[in-house]
Amino acid sequence: MPSKVIIGAQWGDEGKAKIIDILSKEADVVVRSQGGNNAGHTVAVNGEVYKFHLIPSGILYGDKLCVVGNGVVIDPKGILEEIDGLEAKGIASENLRISLRAHLVMPYHKVLDGIKEEYRGNDDIGTTKKGIGPCYMDKAERSGVRICDLLNPEYFAERVRENVKIKNLIINKVYEKDIQLDAEEIIKEYLGYAERLKKYFADTTVIVHDAIQSNKKVLFEGAQGTLLDIDLGTYPYVTSSHPITGGVCVGSGIGPTAIDSCIGVMKGYVTRVGKGPFPTELFDEVGTQIRDVGHEYGTTTGRPRRCGWFDAVIGKFAVRTSGLTEIALNKIDVLANIDTIKICTAYKKGEEVISEFPPSLEDLKECMPIYEEMPGWGSIDHIRTYEELPATVKHFIKRVEELCGAKVTMIGVGPERDQNIYVD
């Protein structure tokens, strides 16, 4: 395992955290490169459940260096709560490093996130209201505040005062909300966070580069999923960053030649949260069964996820846009005891058969799934080798490989570390 990237190859929530946790055992360095605490990773270890939002889940191994890269937007209060929660469970944080180039989520970002969602009404995006989008907006507008600014209190205070003045005007005059943010309170609060966090601050681009140059094993963990990518996803129902493999390079400060393999995590079915077209969505008792058995509720929001059959059009799109070399096929145990399993092989729009994922949501709305059916299977969560899997499961896996265009190398049959089957 030289350097590997793990991304979500659907709409997120594919169970990446378990795969990341398993592969972290082999890694020397684990890197997070995009998103913020709008993401959620859940890892189950020996009956104990750990929930991550900003900290790489490799922190569960005491000997791994865990890096929060420059592409991540950081809520300092949120990451301190994670650190405190982990330490309360006996998980040390001394191997954590936070990029000096990462942008800070500020209180005005959260306020504006909530106001904008309210303002959109029925056209809301379905954000987590954690301030992530407004923070990335400021980053692109070049008015953002970065981690390194916290080490220069005078400069930091100047930036905050300028931003708060503008944000208050937007809140009061544009959205007509009677909210007044206090710059001095924010400055005091954030400099207080800096005192606790500064021991973790570092130029992480150097750390990651040096690790790769030293032939250390580096694992890049993705958050969210391919169809939430700001450029390639189901826009506008997307996140504000790049959860594809290309985003890893920018978000951690390395070149593409530093990456040796790219793993896309897919579930044996598809879920999504929030609005937007979903061709294979199920509205019957099978969809309810998948949601309940798979515990398909958001780690960050608690919202119930929409569930549907496996969509190979999406899978092929993820393989192509991220150059996936492997697929980790997760949660196929959830499909147990369903008589007939379906895979979407293409879409039909009117009389036209569509085999590639369309850029336009208006087109996607009109797409109906073309299904291939196969027999189901019984309980498989006790199985630990590929050879033991029922023939029906092996056929399902083979069709996923053929339709998506990449080899399935890992199969998830449950949430625990040992419920993962490797395929040669």
C-alpha positions as semicolon CSV with decimal commas, in nm:
position;residue;x (nm);y (nm);z (nm)
1;M;0,000;0,000;0,000
2;P;0,201;0,302;-0,117
3;S;-0,055;0,588;-0,151
4;K;-0,425;0,515;-0,186
5;V;-0,731;0,734;-0,226
6;I;-1,071;0,626;-0,099
7;I;-1,375;0,815;-0,223
8;G;-1,750;0,773;-0,217
9;A;-1,873;0,662;-0,559
10;Q;-2,242;0,742;-0,517
11;W;-2,423;1,022;-0,326
12;G;-2,216;0,972;-0,011
13;D;-2,300;0,754;0,290
14;E;-2,151;0,448;0,118
15;G;-1,983;0,323;0,435
16;K;-1,643;0,474;0,350
17;A;-1,548;0,504;0,717
18;K;-1,535;0,129;0,768
19;I;-1,315;0,077;0,461
20;I;-1,094;0,370;0,564
21;D;-1,068;0,227;0,915
22;I;-0,965;-0,115;0,783
23;L;-0,703;0,025;0,544
24;S;-0,576;0,270;0,806
25;K;-0,428;-0,026;0,990
26;E;-0,176;-0,063;0,705
27;A;-0,111;0,312;0,664
28;D;0,147;0,541;0,819
29;V;-0,039;0,864;0,740
30;V;-0,413;0,925;0,694
31;V;-0,518;1,246;0,520
32;R;-0,852;1,428;0,489
33;S;-0,854;1,676;0,201
34;Q;-1,199;1,836;0,153
35;G;-1,532;1,922;0,311
36;G;-1,603;2,017;0,668
37;N;-1,809;1,895;0,959
38;N;-2,104;1,862;0,724
39;A;-1,955;1,518;0,656
40;G;-1,996;1,222;0,887
41;H;-1,805;0,896;0,919
42;T;-1,920;0,622;1,155
43;V;-1,684;0,342;1,262
44;A;-1,785;0,043;1,477
45;V;-1,501;-0,124;1,671
46;N;-1,571;-0,403;1,920
47;G;-1,922;-0,276;1,979
48;E;-1,807;0,084;2,036
49;V;-1,932;0,339;1,783
50;Y;-1,715;0,638;1,687
51;K;-1,850;0,929;1,482
52;F;-1,611;1,152;1,290
53;H;-1,679;1,481;1,115
54;L;-1,339;1,648;1,070
55;I;-1,074;1,422;1,220
56;P;-0,950;1,133;1,000
57;S;-1,079;0,804;1,138
58;G;-0,722;0,672;1,136
59;I;-0,691;0,841;1,477
60;L;-0,831;0,519;1,624
61;Y;-0,487;0,367;1,562
62;G;-0,244;0,533;1,803
63;D;0,058;0,509;1,570
64;K;-0,095;0,683;1,265
65;L;-0,027;1,046;1,174
66;C;-0,364;1,203;1,093
67;V;-0,370;1,510;0,870
68;V;-0,651;1,760;0,811
69;G;-0,546;1,913;0,479
70;N;-0,564;2,260;0,329
71;G;-0,881;2,182;0,133
72;V;-1,086;2,119;0,448
73;V;-1,286;2,403;0,606
74;I;-1,257;2,386;0,982
75;D;-1,502;2,477;1,255
76;P;-1,261;2,508;1,552
77;K;-1,535;2,449;1,807
78;G;-1,644;2,138;1,618
79;I;-1,297;1,986;1,596
80;L;-1,233;2,054;1,966
81;E;-1,556;1,875;2,052
82;E;-1,436;1,578;1,846
83;I;-1,097;1,579;2,018
84;D;-1,259;1,596;2,362
85;G;-1,506;1,319;2,272
86;L;-1,228;1,090;2,151
87;E;-1,007;1,157;2,453
88;A;-1,303;1,078;2,681
89;K;-1,302;0,734;2,516
90;G;-0,928;0,694;2,563
91;I;-0,826;0,792;2,208
92;A;-0,525;1,025;2,210
93;S;-0,497;1,319;1,970
94;E;-0,125;1,395;1,972
95;N;-0,083;1,255;1,619
96;L;-0,328;1,504;1,471
97;R;-0,203;1,776;1,234
98;I;-0,414;2,064;1,097
99;S;-0,314;2,259;0,787
100;L;-0,215;2,621;0,838
101;R;-0,369;2,689;0,495
102;A;-0,714;2,552;0,582
103;H;-0,999;2,803;0,600
104;L;-1,199;2,869;0,915
105;V;-1,575;2,833;0,941
106;M;-1,684;3,150;1,121
107;P;-2,009;3,221;1,313
108;Y;-2,135;3,443;1,031
109;H;-2,101;3,153;0,789
110;K;-2,343;2,945;1,000
111;V;-2,589;3,233;1,034
112;L;-2,588;3,299;0,660
113;D;-2,620;2,929;0,581
114;G;-2,940;2,906;0,782
115;I;-3,082;3,233;0,649
116;K;-3,015;3,140;0,287
117;E;-3,183;2,801;0,325
118;E;-3,486;2,971;0,478
119;Y;-3,484;3,231;0,200
120;R;-3,486;2,962;-0,070
121;G;-3,812;2,820;0,068
122;N;-3,923;2,517;-0,131
123;D;-3,611;2,549;-0,346
124;D;-3,378;2,486;-0,050
125;I;-3,062;2,284;-0,115
126;G;-3,086;2,079;0,203
127;T;-2,758;2,192;0,357
128;T;-2,654;2,088;0,707
129;K;-2,645;2,460;0,803
130;K;-2,292;2,413;0,936
131;G;-2,166;2,715;0,739
132;I;-1,965;2,509;0,491
133;G;-2,100;2,662;0,169
134;P;-2,062;3,024;0,285
135;C;-1,707;2,945;0,404
136;Y;-1,610;2,811;0,061
137;M;-1,779;3,116;-0,093
138;D;-1,553;3,346;0,108
139;K;-1,254;3,134;0,010
140;A;-1,336;3,182;-0,359
141;E;-1,415;3,549;-0,303
142;R;-1,075;3,583;-0,129
143;S;-1,221;3,722;0,190
144;G;-1,174;3,402;0,392
145;V;-0,989;3,364;0,720
146;R;-0,734;3,085;0,749
147;I;-0,583;2,882;1,031
148;C;-0,248;3,061;0,992
149;D;-0,422;3,394;1,058
150;L;-0,494;3,280;1,414
151;L;-0,119;3,294;1,484
152;N;-0,119;3,666;1,404
153;P;-0,388;3,805;1,641
154;E;-0,374;4,161;1,511
155;Y;-0,415;4,057;1,149
156;F;-0,683;3,804;1,245
157;A;-0,880;4,071;1,433
158;E;-0,857;4,306;1,136
159;R;-0,991;4,042;0,897
160;V;-1,276;3,949;1,130
161;R;-1,383;4,311;1,183
162;E;-1,389;4,373;0,806
163;N;-1,592;4,059;0,739
164;V;-1,839;4,108;1,023
165;K;-1,913;4,461;0,905
166;I;-2,001;4,331;0,557
167;K;-2,187;4,023;0,679
168;N;-2,402;4,229;0,916
169;L;-2,501;4,453;0,626
170;I;-2,596;4,150;0,416
171;I;-2,794;3,996;0,702
172;N;-2,973;4,321;0,789
173;K;-3,021;4,488;0,450
174;V;-3,049;4,200;0,204
175;Y;-3,223;3,936;0,415
176;E;-3,389;4,187;0,651
177;K;-3,299;3,988;0,962
178;D;-3,257;4,159;1,297
179;I;-2,929;3,986;1,377
180;Q;-2,613;4,172;1,475
181;L;-2,287;3,978;1,501
182;D;-2,027;4,111;1,744
183;A;-1,676;4,108;1,592
184;E;-1,500;4,147;1,927
185;E;-1,680;3,846;2,076
186;I;-1,585;3,637;1,773
187;I;-1,221;3,747;1,791
188;K;-1,199;3,656;2,159
189;E;-1,375;3,323;2,108
190;Y;-1,157;3,213;1,815
191;L;-0,827;3,322;1,968
192;G;-0,929;3,110;2,265
193;Y;-0,976;2,812;2,035
194;A;-0,635;2,883;1,884
195;E;-0,467;2,849;2,223
196;R;-0,596;2,493;2,250
197;L;-0,545;2,398;1,886
198;K;-0,213;2,557;1,793
199;K;-0,010;2,252;1,897
200;Y;-0,173;2,070;1,602
201;F;-0,104;2,340;1,339
202;A;0,150;2,257;1,066
203;D;0,235;2,299;0,699
204;T;0,071;1,970;0,610
205;T;0,170;1,990;0,243
206;V;0,531;1,929;0,354
207;I;0,430;1,647;0,588
208;V;0,236;1,461;0,318
209;H;0,503;1,519;0,052
210;D;0,784;1,398;0,279
211;A;0,585;1,088;0,376
212;I;0,534;0,994;0,011
213;Q;0,898;1,065;-0,075
214;S;1,001;0,840;0,216
215;N;0,788;0,557;0,074
216;K;0,554;0,568;0,370
217;K;0,202;0,436;0,323
218;V;-0,037;0,729;0,283
219;L;-0,414;0,690;0,281
220;F;-0,631;0,977;0,156
221;E;-0,983;0,956;0,292
222;G;-1,266;1,120;0,102
223;A;-1,583;1,266;0,248
224;Q;-1,928;1,285;0,085
225;G;-1,948;1,129;-0,263
226;T;-1,901;1,164;-0,638
227;L;-2,253;1,290;-0,714
228;L;-2,208;1,565;-0,454
229;D;-1,906;1,712;-0,635
230;I;-1,953;2,085;-0,703
231;D;-1,855;2,041;-1,072
232;L;-1,956;1,685;-1,157
233;G;-2,242;1,612;-0,920
234;T;-2,619;1,663;-0,938
235;Y;-2,590;2,041;-0,929
236;P;-2,727;2,238;-0,742
237;Y;-2,792;1,958;-0,491
238;V;-2,422;1,915;-0,423
239;T;-2,160;2,004;-0,165
240;S;-1,917;2,297;-0,197
241;S;-1,598;2,100;-0,261
242;H;-1,456;1,816;-0,474
243;P;-1,514;1,469;-0,321
244;I;-1,363;1,297;-0,628
245;T;-1,002;1,176;-0,652
246;G;-0,895;1,495;-0,831
247;G;-0,996;1,695;-0,523
248;V;-0,742;1,505;-0,316
249;C;-0,450;1,660;-0,504
250;V;-0,565;2,019;-0,455
251;G;-0,695;1,962;-0,102
252;S;-0,378;1,805;0,033
253;G;-0,115;1,981;-0,176
254;I;0,023;1,688;-0,377
255;G;0,050;1,612;-0,747
256;P;-0,149;1,336;-0,924
257;T;0,167;1,130;-0,981
258;A;0,185;1,078;-0,603
259;I;-0,130;0,861;-0,608
260;D;-0,090;0,490;-0,677
261;S;-0,446;0,357;-0,656
262;C;-0,800;0,488;-0,628
263;I;-1,074;0,297;-0,447
264;G;-1,439;0,388;-0,492
265;V;-1,677;0,278;-0,219
266;M;-2,026;0,177;-0,334
267;K;-2,315;0,021;-0,149
268;G;-2,504;-0,272;-0,295
269;Y;-2,786;-0,022;-0,331
270;V;-2,798;0,359;-0,354
271;T;-2,906;0,625;-0,104
272;R;-2,923;1,000;-0,105
273;V;-3,030;1,273;0,137
274;G;-3,230;1,579;0,040
275;K;-3,386;1,683;-0,287
276;G;-3,311;1,603;-0,650
277;P;-3,386;1,330;-0,907
278;F;-3,313;0,973;-0,805
279;P;-3,393;0,727;-1,090
280;T;-3,386;0,403;-0,888
281;E;-3,557;0,536;-0,574
282;L;-3,790;0,290;-0,403
283;F;-4,120;0,395;-0,249
284;D;-4,240;0,050;-0,146
285;E;-4,182;-0,191;0,141
286;V;-3,847;-0,299;-0,009
287;G;-3,720;0,059;0,018
288;T;-3,840;0,074;0,379
289;Q;-3,673;-0,260;0,455
290;I;-3,341;-0,141;0,311
291;R;-3,359;0,183;0,513
292;D;-3,438;0,004;0,838
293;V;-3,195;-0,287;0,800
294;G;-2,918;-0,058;0,672
295;H;-2,980;0,205;0,942
296;E;-2,994;0,466;0,668
297;Y;-3,010;0,784;0,873
298;G;-2,759;1,069;0,846
299;T;-2,456;1,071;1,080
300;T;-2,453;1,451;1,086
301;T;-2,822;1,536;1,048
302;G;-3,014;1,224;1,151
303;R;-3,228;1,265;0,841
304;P;-3,373;0,945;0,686
305;R;-3,206;0,863;0,357
306;R;-3,388;0,791;0,033
307;C;-3,311;0,436;-0,081
308;G;-3,303;0,272;-0,423
309;W;-3,160;-0,015;-0,626
310;F;-2,796;-0,025;-0,732
311;D;-2,738;0,212;-1,024
312;A;-2,457;0,102;-1,256
313;V;-2,490;0,423;-1,462
314;I;-2,373;0,612;-1,153
315;G;-2,108;0,349;-1,083
316;K;-1,964;0,376;-1,434
317;F;-1,965;0,757;-1,405
318;A;-1,767;0,740;-1,079
319;V;-1,513;0,497;-1,224
320;R;-1,461;0,723;-1,526
321;T;-1,443;1,063;-1,350
322;S;-1,218;0,948;-1,066
323;G;-1,007;0,692;-1,252
324;L;-1,107;0,426;-1,001
325;T;-0,881;0,122;-0,999
326;E;-1,087;-0,073;-0,744
327;I;-1,438;-0,091;-0,600
328;A;-1,518;-0,163;-0,237
329;L;-1,874;-0,298;-0,249
330;N;-2,028;-0,234;0,089
331;K;-2,343;-0,332;0,281
332;I;-2,457;-0,610;0,050
333;D;-2,570;-0,791;0,367
334;V;-2,851;-0,531;0,389
335;L;-3,007;-0,685;0,076
336;A;-3,051;-1,023;0,247
337;N;-3,398;-1,180;0,238
338;I;-3,518;-0,982;-0,065
339;D;-3,654;-1,227;-0,321
340;T;-3,552;-1,037;-0,635
341;I;-3,254;-0,802;-0,659
342;K;-3,240;-0,536;-0,929
343;I;-2,950;-0,350;-1,093
344;C;-3,009;-0,046;-1,310
345;T;-2,805;-0,096;-1,629
346;A;-2,916;0,216;-1,821
347;Y;-3,189;0,481;-1,832
348;K;-3,472;0,534;-2,074
349;K;-3,574;0,891;-2,160
350;G;-3,871;0,877;-2,391
351;E;-3,759;0,638;-2,663
352;E;-3,389;0,705;-2,605
353;V;-3,168;0,467;-2,407
354;I;-2,907;0,657;-2,201
355;S;-2,600;0,474;-2,076
356;E;-2,404;0,775;-1,943
357;F;-2,504;0,986;-1,642
358;P;-2,660;1,311;-1,777
359;P;-2,525;1,655;-1,675
360;S;-2,873;1,814;-1,662
361;L;-3,109;1,749;-1,373
362;E;-3,396;1,830;-1,604
363;D;-3,291;1,537;-1,821
364;L;-3,232;1,314;-1,518
365;K;-3,587;1,385;-1,396
366;E;-3,721;1,222;-1,713
367;C;-3,497;0,916;-1,691
368;M;-3,656;0,584;-1,601
369;P;-3,433;0,297;-1,491
370;I;-3,380;-0,008;-1,710
371;Y;-3,341;-0,301;-1,473
372;E;-3,173;-0,636;-1,480
373;E;-3,319;-0,877;-1,225
374;M;-3,155;-1,163;-1,039
375;P;-3,240;-1,394;-0,748
376;G;-3,173;-1,268;-0,396
377;W;-2,993;-1,433;-0,106
378;G;-3,025;-1,503;0,263
379;S;-2,815;-1,384;0,557
380;I;-2,444;-1,342;0,474
381;D;-2,318;-1,132;0,767
382;H;-2,149;-1,441;0,916
383;I;-1,943;-1,514;0,603
384;R;-1,572;-1,424;0,600
385;T;-1,437;-1,557;0,269
386;Y;-1,533;-1,502;-0,094
387;E;-1,558;-1,876;-0,156
388;E;-1,833;-1,910;0,106
389;L;-2,058;-1,648;-0,056
390;P;-2,371;-1,780;-0,228
391;A;-2,359;-1,803;-0,608
392;T;-2,629;-1,535;-0,629
393;V;-2,406;-1,288;-0,444
394;K;-2,107;-1,372;-0,665
395;H;-2,321;-1,313;-0,974
396;F;-2,431;-0,975;-0,836
397;I;-2,067;-0,877;-0,773
398;K;-1,962;-0,990;-1,121
399;R;-2,235;-0,778;-1,283
400;V;-2,129;-0,472;-1,079
401;E;-1,773;-0,518;-1,208
402;E;-1,884;-0,565;-1,569
403;L;-2,125;-0,272;-1,573
404;C;-1,908;-0,024;-1,380
405;G;-1,573;-0,115;-1,535
406;A;-1,358;-0,183;-1,229
407;K;-1,268;-0,481;-1,012
408;V;-1,441;-0,537;-0,678
409;T;-1,159;-0,599;-0,430
410;M;-1,348;-0,567;-0,100
411;I;-1,695;-0,679;0,001
412;G;-1,868;-0,550;0,313
413;V;-2,107;-0,789;0,490
414;G;-2,155;-0,591;0,813
415;P;-2,040;-0,284;1,008
416;E;-1,755;-0,438;1,209
417;R;-1,390;-0,449;1,103
418;D;-1,392;-0,825;1,057
419;Q;-1,704;-0,815;0,836
420;N;-1,503;-0,734;0,527
421;I;-1,406;-0,985;0,261
422;Y;-1,097;-0,933;0,043
423;V;-1,107;-1,055;-0,316
424;D;-0,782;-1,143;-0,495
